[in-house]
Amino acid sequence: MSNIFDTKPPAEEPAPLVDEALAATDRSADGHADLQALKAEIAQLREAVRSTARGAGRMALHEVRGRVEEQPIMAAVSVGLLAFLYGITR
């Protein structure tokens, strides 16, 4: 009979499921850091696109104003034609 008060430590047994779980946790932490980095990069890209769009809009508006000042009669005819076409389609 074995003694229940045996002080000998149990033999080390391999624990593959524990090792797999720990490895998955490490991968999850790495994936979380990668995800946060991607989110930050997307935010930077979004802001860059917004500022580029704002600049392009300002530039287009400036160009249109310049053309209207150069050729005011042509601008009035163009607006009249667009208004006429819009009225026909409604």
C-alpha positions as CSV (number, residue, x, y, z in Angstrom):
1,M,0.0,0.0,0.0
2,S,1.2,3.5,-0.8
3,N,1.4,6.1,1.9
4,I,-0.9,9.0,1.3
5,F,1.5,11.3,3.1
6,D,4.3,10.6,0.6
7,T,6.2,13.8,0.1
8,K,7.8,12.8,-3.1
9,P,6.8,15.3,-5.9
10,P,4.8,13.8,-8.8
11,A,6.6,13.0,-11.9
12,E,6.6,15.7,-14.6
13,E,4.1,14.7,-17.3
14,P,4.0,16.4,-20.7
15,A,1.0,18.7,-21.0
16,P,0.5,19.3,-24.8
17,L,-2.9,20.9,-24.4
18,V,-1.6,23.4,-21.9
19,D,1.3,24.2,-24.2
20,E,-1.1,24.7,-27.1
21,A,-3.3,26.9,-25.0
22,L,-0.3,29.1,-24.0
23,A,0.9,29.3,-27.5
24,A,-2.5,30.4,-28.7
25,T,-2.6,33.1,-26.0
26,D,0.7,34.4,-27.2
27,R,-0.5,34.4,-30.8
28,S,-3.6,36.2,-29.7
29,A,-1.6,38.9,-27.9
30,D,0.6,39.4,-31.0
31,G,-2.5,39.5,-33.2
32,H,-4.1,42.1,-30.9
33,A,-1.0,44.3,-31.1
34,D,-1.0,43.9,-34.9
35,L,-4.6,44.8,-35.1
36,Q,-4.1,48.0,-33.0
37,A,-1.2,49.0,-35.3
38,L,-3.4,48.5,-38.4
39,K,-6.2,50.6,-36.8
40,A,-3.7,53.4,-36.2
41,E,-2.4,53.2,-39.7
42,I,-5.9,53.2,-41.2
43,A,-6.7,56.3,-39.1
44,Q,-3.6,58.1,-40.5
45,L,-4.5,57.1,-44.0
46,R,-8.1,58.3,-43.5
47,E,-6.9,61.7,-42.4
48,A,-4.5,61.9,-45.3
49,V,-7.3,61.2,-47.8
50,R,-9.5,63.8,-46.1
51,S,-6.9,66.5,-46.3
52,T,-6.1,65.6,-49.9
53,A,-9.8,65.8,-50.8
54,R,-10.2,69.1,-49.1
55,G,-7.2,70.5,-51.0
56,A,-8.5,69.1,-54.3
57,G,-11.9,70.7,-53.7
58,R,-10.4,74.1,-52.9
59,M,-8.2,73.9,-56.0
60,A,-11.2,73.0,-58.2
61,L,-13.3,75.8,-56.8
62,H,-10.5,78.2,-57.3
63,E,-10.2,77.1,-61.0
64,V,-13.9,77.4,-61.6
65,R,-13.9,80.9,-60.1
66,G,-11.0,81.8,-62.3
67,R,-12.8,80.6,-65.4
68,V,-16.0,82.4,-64.5
69,E,-14.0,85.7,-64.1
70,E,-12.2,85.2,-67.4
71,Q,-15.4,84.3,-69.4
72,P,-18.5,85.4,-67.5
73,I,-20.8,85.1,-70.5
74,M,-19.8,81.5,-71.2
75,A,-20.4,80.7,-67.5
76,A,-23.9,82.2,-67.6
77,V,-24.7,80.2,-70.8
78,S,-23.4,77.0,-69.1
79,V,-25.5,77.6,-66.0
80,G,-28.6,78.3,-68.2
81,L,-28.1,75.1,-70.2
82,L,-27.7,73.1,-67.1
83,A,-30.8,74.6,-65.6
84,F,-32.7,73.9,-68.8
85,L,-31.6,70.3,-68.8
86,Y,-32.4,69.9,-65.1
87,G,-35.9,71.3,-65.8
88,I,-36.6,69.0,-68.6
89,T,-35.6,65.9,-66.6
90,R,-37.9,66.8,-63.7
